[in-house]
Amino acid sequence: MVAEGKCLARHDNMVIFVAGVAPGDVVDLRITRKKKSFLEAEPVHFHELSELRVQPFCEHFGTCGGCKWQHIGYDTQLYFKQKQVKDNLERIGKVPLPEFDPILGSEKTRYYRNKLEYTFSNTSWLTKEQIQSGQEFDRDALGFHIPGRFDKILDIKHCYLQPDPSNAIRLEVRKYAKEHNLPFFDIVKQVGYMRNLIIRTANTGELMVIVQVYEDRPEEMQALMEHLAVTFPEITSLQYVVNAKGNETFHDLEVICYKGLPYIHEEMEGIKFRVGPKSFYQTNADQAYELYKRTRELANLTGNELVYDLYTGAGTIANFVAKQAREVIGIEYVPSAIEDAKINSQINNITNTTFYAGDMKDILSDELIARHGRPEVVITDPPRAGMHEDVVQKLLQVHPNRIVYVSCNPATQARDIEWLSEKYDVTRVQPVDMFPQTHHVENIVLLTAK
Ligand SMILES: C[S@@+](CC[C@H](N)C(=O)[O-])C[C@H]1O[C@@H](n2cnc3c(N)ncnc32)[C@H](O)[C@@H]1O
């Protein structure tokens, strides 16, 4: 099992990456892509199935891009996730490593997400058998993109990722749109009405639903909103967006709140986090709590430290650790996330945080450090691309006592750690599983100044 959840095979000294198999399967492969140094292939015939396999529980497994590791038992998934972290730190990081803390598995391995986003399409995905049968099928779909296909949507019957009433809401919106002849969007021709449905189920019980449509049809929207409000009185934030752009992103559009409040709250240790329609919040809230607790523990705060929380998003980690620190500085690219971060401090009476919006390599400047002082502790949680080299250089120059590096991409984390190893030792490694049934793994590394 190697990167991106693919398996590795060899033939004539050539490396072949294969998706949709398990280590130990004996299969015939068809080569789908040839590169100079490797090949990619798909299985065409299974001779023997691996002992690591289990029966996938979802009818959409194999077609849907969502939970590609359902055919492997959860303990085995955890084993491979931990191994992925180790391989990256050894091969890319090339630094001396302590013994790893065992990966923190997720208690919930199904229904663990608090946010799902479904797309409407008038060109649903059909299987080869369906096409060959010559029968007519309903081509309207509400579900997920087929991996690698921007124009094909898999109509989802039941999704195991988000708790109730997520499935019921999706099915009801689909049924209503069909019954009322609201056309599902055609992404190629850019015509239709129903575009996208977002459901957010917070751990406080609050529930947000956002319907995205292509054009302004006030009467139809009013009727749809009213229907949802009556059918699901538990919705605490019912919203819609009119989006006539070529794509589904709506960060630059007005989101209209039809019923309830324009936001919901997540909660951790009594700290409330306000989550608006455009806000980012970790999608596995229970595991986010475990991740943050471990991050705080490794930061080893006594209440006297100045902490910089880099890539702070909506200030979640910054606010979570604020009580145990003297002062926390949070930095993040997205201005609306920084607005959320400030609100999250206010509503929790946290007064020792300061937030800045902008590109990390510009904001983390000598001037900022002169203003706030040299941090004893830096917590950094960059996007998948890792930290910009200038940011790493700045950290080496500022030289905090401890850096707690949280990452969703062990490869870029390992690269950055190699750079940081000039002045830091890796003293703890704690992988965390935020996304059961997928190959994704989160990892926390504690770096201690040499
Ligand atoms: C993995 S998220 C971390 C979120 C946050 N720590 C949390 O747990 O909710 C990475 C964050 O980095 C921000 N980001 C990406 N590139 C950035 C940059 N160049 N400068 C500052 N922030 C950036 C993203 O907007 C995103 O909020």
The ligand as a Tripos MOL2 file, in Angstrom:
@<TRIPOS>MOLECULE
LIG
   27    29     1     0     0
SMALL
NO_CHARGES

@<TRIPOS>ATOM
      1 C1         -5.4750   22.6850    7.2690 C.3       1 LIG1
      2 S1         -6.2780   24.2390    7.3780 S.3       1 LIG1
      3 C2         -6.0380   24.5830    9.0850 C.3       1 LIG1
      4 C3         -7.2520   25.0650    9.7650 C.3       1 LIG1
      5 C4         -7.2570   25.2150   11.2570 C.3       1 LIG1
      6 N1         -5.9790   25.0320   11.9070 N.3       1 LIG1
      7 C5         -8.3010   24.2570   11.8350 C.2       1 LIG1
      8 O1         -7.9130   23.2620   12.4660 O.co2     1 LIG1
      9 O2         -9.4820   24.5070   11.6470 O.co2     1 LIG1
     10 C6         -5.0970   25.2660    6.5810 C.3       1 LIG1
     11 C7         -5.4480   26.7400    6.5550 C.3       1 LIG1
     12 O3         -4.3870   27.4470    5.9300 O.3       1 LIG1
     13 C8         -4.9080   28.5420    5.2020 C.3       1 LIG1
     14 N2         -3.8870   28.9390    4.2150 N.ar      1 LIG1
     15 C9         -3.5770   28.3450    3.0520 C.ar      1 LIG1
     16 N3         -2.5530   28.9770    2.4520 N.ar      1 LIG1
     17 C10        -2.2000   29.9910    3.2550 C.ar      1 LIG1
     18 C11        -1.2090   31.0160    3.1850 C.ar      1 LIG1
     19 N4         -0.3780   31.0880    2.1480 N.pl3     1 LIG1
     20 N5         -1.1230   31.8910    4.1930 N.ar      1 LIG1
     21 C12        -1.9540   31.8200    5.2450 C.ar      1 LIG1
     22 N6         -2.9160   30.8730    5.3880 N.ar      1 LIG1
     23 C13        -3.0370   29.9770    4.3940 C.ar      1 LIG1
     24 C14        -6.1780   27.9750    4.6120 C.3       1 LIG1
     25 O4         -7.0770   28.9960    4.2550 O.3       1 LIG1
     26 C15        -6.6980   27.0850    5.7530 C.3       1 LIG1
     27 O5         -7.5870   27.7920    6.5820 O.3       1 LIG1
@<TRIPOS>BOND
     1     1     2 1
     2     2     3 1
     3     2    10 1
     4     3     4 1
     5     4     5 1
     6     5     6 1
     7     5     7 1
     8     7     8 2
     9     7     9 1
    10    10    11 1
    11    11    12 1
    12    11    26 1
    13    12    13 1
    14    13    14 1
    15    13    24 1
    16    14    15 ar
    17    14    23 ar
    18    15    16 ar
    19    16    17 ar
    20    17    18 ar
    21    17    23 ar
    22    18    19 1
    23    18    20 ar
    24    20    21 ar
    25    21    22 ar
    26    22    23 ar
    27    24    25 1
    28    24    26 1
    29    26    27 1
@<TRIPOS>SUBSTRUCTURE
     1 LIG1         1 GROUP 0 **** ****
